[in-house]
Amino acid sequence: MFDEEIRKPKGHEVGMQLDTMSVEELNERIAMLEGEIARLKAAIEARGATRKAADAAFKL
């Protein structure tokens, strides 16, 4: 039992077990997920800007 090293997942999976994580680990995951949310929102905004530019170029 003690011979086996506890392997911590590198990323976060929706629905994963949280019982064995410390408060520090949970806070790290929150920070990681907030960063990912910001990255996804930036991608959405970039696509919206591209769409607006295309719409303006083809507007008669």
Secondary structure, 3 states (H helix, E strand, C coil): CCCCCCCCCCCCCCCCCCCCCCHHHHHHHHHHHHHHHHHHHHHHHHHHHHHHHHHHHCCC
